Every structure is written in C-alpha cells, then in structure tokens.
Amino acid sequence: MFSDRISNTLPPEIVRLRAQDDPHGVFAQVPAGTAYSDGFRNVTNLQLHNAVNFTAGLIRKSLGESKTFETLAFIGPSDPRYIVMVMAGMKTGYKV
C-alpha cells in the first residue's frame, strides 16, 4: 500500500510513487479560465511528475547540481507551478 511506503520518503520520491501507482489521480484542480464559470482543469499525478522532472532538467542544464544547498528564488502565484519548482529544486540539491 502506498501510505506504508512514505513515512521516511522525500517529497520528490512521493511524487514519483504517486505517478507510478495512480498516474491519472488528481493532484490539483486549476482554473480553466479567468472566471469560476469557466470551470476547472485537473492536474494529474503523472503530469506533476513529468513537470518536476522537466524543470529539474532545466535547472541542471542552466545551473548544474548544487553541492552546498544554495537558494533558488521563485516568485510566482501560489499554484501547482510553485510545487513543481520546490520539488525540482529538491531533486537538484537547491532550496527554493
């Protein structure tokens, strides 16, 4: 069972496990437009996992892996992009 495996697991690994175990499970819902009447769009566990890996790749290509836990600044809305950036930073040795 998934919950039995996460007690000592780092968050990026939890994202990977969720994508593996339930790829179509909903991680978040984001607005589909500028008004509530536009509805919401689901962000799946697999989409989150792919976004974290893609962003981690961009960080590695641009800055390399951090050896001293440097800080990356990210200024943006409080939405799934923030989670993606934090997880990608963790995977590459940075704090966000």
Residue pairs with C-beta under 8 A, 6 or more apart in sequence:
2 17
2 18
2 21
2 22
5 17
6 14
6 17
9 17
10 90
11 86
11 87
11 90
12 52
12 87
12 90
12 91
15 45
15 48
15 49
15 52
15 87
16 49
18 25
18 27
18 45
18 48
18 49
19 45
19 46
19 48
19 49
19 50
22 45
23 44
23 45
23 46
24 44
24 45
24 46
25 44
25 45
26 42
26 43
26 44
26 45
27 43
27 44
27 45
27 47
27 48
27 80
28 42
28 43
28 48
28 79
28 80
28 83
29 40
29 41
29 42
29 43
30 40
30 41
30 43
30 79
30 80
31 38
31 39
31 40
31 41
32 38
32 39
32 40
32 41
33 39
43 80
48 80
48 83
48 84
51 80
51 84
52 84
52 87
52 88
52 91
53 88
53 91
55 84
55 85
55 87
55 88
56 87
56 88
56 91
56 92
58 88
59 72
59 88
59 89
59 92
59 94
60 92
63 72
63 92
63 94
65 92
65 93
66 92
66 93
66 94
67 93
69 93
69 94
69 95
70 94
70 95
71 94
71 95
71 96
72 85
72 89
72 94
72 95
72 96
73 96
74 82
74 85
74 86
74 89
74 96
76 82
76 85
85 96
86 96
89 95
89 96
90 96
